[in-house]
Amino acid sequence: MLNEIEEFKAYTGKPVYKCSGKRDLSFLGRFSFEMMKDFTGLSRVLTIIARGYMFRNGAPDVNFARRALCAWCSIPDKKTAAPKEEWQFRTDFSNLHEEFPELVDKTGKGWFYRHVHKVEKFITKNSENMSKTTLSNAEPLKTGFDAAWRDKVKQYQVSLYSPETKGAWVLRFDDVLADALELGPLADKTFSFSDDEKERIQALLPEGLPYEVAETVIAYCIVNKPDDSDYVILPVSNFDAYFGNTSFSHKWLNLFPDTLLERDKQSFGVCRVMLMSNNHYVTPSNKQNQIR
């Protein structure tokens, strides 16, 4: 969550599908089943991808980043699909294969589409090493993902200036690209706390909240705190994927004491938190390593 460059590689490189036991979900990569079924958390994923391509040659190239997003999201048209009219949203971006061979293949299968179906096939092939919960999560990926993802990709392309209600409360490529422009190039924001800071954090932790989790969340809040607010928005779904389970959202997040992390009770559907100022954490001056 702190090294954005490595996060970008996880969303665009070649995943490794392996499993050492029923509790091992590493074959999901930096995704959770919820992200694949409900598409929660994809706002951060798409923004990381957009930033990685937008600033690849220095100056921001918004159109290049948009094409990269289209390629990553691509899903092949049905064999019975009628040719698209000029005004219709496309979902098959096989034409972008030569420009982004790592994101979409010649048949229009985008990175995310391929990953989801490789996950469900891996689960089926290795069913004896999977839990009942994992097996139950694979079925909707096999039967319902394509139709839902095709609709979502169309939704992403709704114009920022759409006067219709359908464009008012949805995530769009326009929103992702605007966030990418504001956030700038990807960076490695990893840093370490001093021994004294670690002791103070540890002293505030309740039983059941792992120190590594608390340290990661606190560090994330420090390096991502906006200049004009004391609150930081936590990408909860992405933290679930990062830790490889849903313990963060279902258990650990609620264990953070108010003396360490205060949650905004009027956050309108997002998780906004504020580090308590009496802890006196200092924002590190780590270098912002950009993707070249």
N, C-alpha and C positions, 0 to 999 in steps of 0.2 A: 504493500500500500504506500510505502514511502519511495521506493525506487520505481519511478514511472517508466523508465527506459526498459527495465525488465518486465514490467507489466505489459508494455506495448509488444514485446517479443512473445509473451504468452498468448496474446490475442491474434498474432499474425504469423507465428512460426509453426513448426510441425509438432503437434501434441504427441505425447507418449502415452499409450494406452496399456496400463499394467495394473495389477491388483495383488496385494499380498495377503488379503483377508477380507472378511465381510465388513469390517469397519473402515477399510481403505477405499476412499473415494478419489484418489489422486488421478484416476483416469478422466475425471471431469475437467481437469485443468483448473483455470481460474473462473470456473462457473459452478453454479449449484443447480439442482434440479428445478428449483423455483424460477431461476433465471431462464432456463430453457423452456419451461412450460408457460410461465406468465410474463416473461420478458422484463421482469423487474431487474433493476441494476444495469440495464443496457445503456442508460444515459452516460454513465461514467465510461463504460467500455467504448462506446462510439466516440466520446470526446477524446479519450486517450489515442484512439486510432487516428482521428482527424488531426490532432496535434502532431502526431508522428509523421504524417505525410505533408501537412500544411507547411511545416518549417524545414523540410528536408534539405532544401537548397538555400536556406538563409531567410530571404524575404518571404512573407506569407503568401501562399498560393491557394486561395479558397477553392477555386474550381478544381484543382488537382485533388484536394482533400475531399471534395464532394464526390468526385468520381471514385476515389478509394472507398468511401463509405458505401456507394452503390455496389461496387464489386464485392465487398465483404458481405453485404446483405443479400446478394443475388440468390434467386431460387429459380430453377428451370421452369419454363412454361409447361403446362399440361400438353400432351400430344394432341389433344382435341381442341386446344385453345385457338380462338380466332385471332388473326393478326391484329395488333394494337393500332388504334387510330392515333394520330399525332397528339391529340389532346388527352389521351389516356395515360395513366401511370404505368410504367413498365416495372416488372419485377425480375425479368431475366436480363442480366447484363453480361452475357457471354461475349459481347463485342469489346469488353474491357479486358479480356484475357491477356492480350499481348502487352498491354500497359501495366497490368497488375497480375502476373501469372501466379503469385503467391496468395492472392485473395480470391480468385475465381478461375475455374477451369474452362475448357473450350465448350463444355455443355451447359454452362451457366450455373454450375453448382458453386455457390460462394463459400467462403471459409466457415462461417457459422453453420450453414446448412450441412456441410460435410462433417463438421465436428459433432453436431447433434446426432446425426445418423450413425456415425462411427461409434459413438457412445452407446446407443441403444443396441447396436449389433454386437459390441464387445460384451455388454451385460448378458445378452442372450447366449452368446458363445461360451461364456464363463459363468453360467447360472449357478453352478455348484459352489462357487466362491462368493455369491452375492446374498445379501440379506433379503428378507421378504419385502422390506420397504423399498430397497433398491430395485427389485424385480417389478414391483408395482409401479414405480416411477418410469420404468422403461416403456411400458405399454402406450401411454399417451404420446410419447415421443414418436413412436412408430406409426400410430394411427391418426393423430390429430395435429402434429406439428406443422406439416406442410401447409394446410389451409390457413391455420392461424398465423404462420409466419408470412405467408403471401399477403394477407390483409394488413399485417403490421408494416411490411415494407412499403405498401401503397400509402399507408398513413404517414410514414416518415417523410414522404415527398409532398405532403400538403403544404401549400405556400404559407409563409408567415403572415401574408396579407389576405388570407382567405376570409371572406366575409361570412362564411357558413359556420354553424356551430361546431361541425365536426373538426374544425381546425383550431378551436379555442383552447381545449384542455388536453392536447396530445403532445407527445414528443415528436419533433420534426428535425430533419437534417439542418434546417435553418437555425434552430436553437442550438444544436450541437456545434455548428460552425461558428456561431457567435461566441459561445463559451470557449471554444478552442482559440479564437483570436484574442480573447481577453486573458486567458491563462498563459498563452505563449508556448514556447518550445518545451518539450519534455525534460524532466530533470531528475537526477538522483538526489533525493532529499534525506537520505539515510544519515542518522547521527546517533551518538551514544550519550547517555546521561552519565554524570559523574557519580562516584560511589555514594556521595552524600545525598544526591537527588534520588538515587535508587533506594536508599534506606528510607527516605521520607515517603516515597510512593508506597513501598512495602508496608510501612507502618499504618497506612490508611486503608489497606485492602482487607475486605471481609473474607471469611472462609468460603472457598468455592470459586473465587475469581483468580485465575492464574496470573502471575506477575507478568509474563510475556505478553498476555493480551492487554493488560492495563498499560504497559509501557508502549506498545504499538499504538494504541488509541490516543494516549497523551501526546506522543510524538507527532502523530498525524494532526492533531488539533493545533499544535504549536506551529508546524510548518505551513499549515493551510489556513490559518486565521486571516480573514480579510482585514484590510486597514481600516475599514469603516464600520466594523462591528466586532463585538466581543464573542459572538456566537459563530460556531463552525457547523456546517451541515455534514453529518456522518453518512456515508454511503453504506447503509447497514447491509444490504444484499451483497455488496462487494466484499465486505468484511467477512460475511458468512463463507463466501467462496474462497477467500484468502486463507481462512482458518480450516477449510476443508469440511465444514459441517454447519449446522444451524444453531450450534450452542451459543454463538455470539448474540444473535437476535432473540433467541428463545430463553436464554438464561443469563449469560454473562453481562449483557448491557444493563439489565435491571439490577445487577449487584453493585454497580458503581455507586459509592456513597456520595451524598451531596457535598461533602467536604472536599471531594476530589473533582467531581464532574457534575455540573448542574444541568438538567435537561429543561428546555423551554416547553412549558405546558401549553402554550398557544402557538404551535409551530405549523399549523395548517397542513397536516399530513406528512411532514418531513421531520426527520430527527435532528433537531438543533441542540447543540450542547455548548457549555461554556466552562472552561477550566477556572477553578476558583483562584482568585488573584493572590490569596494568602499563601499559595504554594511557591510563588516567586520563581516559576520556571523561566528560563531565558531562551529566547529564540536563537538557534545556532546560526553561525555564519558560514554554513557549508556551501560549497560551489554548486552552481546549477549546471550540471553536465548535460549538454544538449546532444540530441541525435544528429549525426552528420550524414 
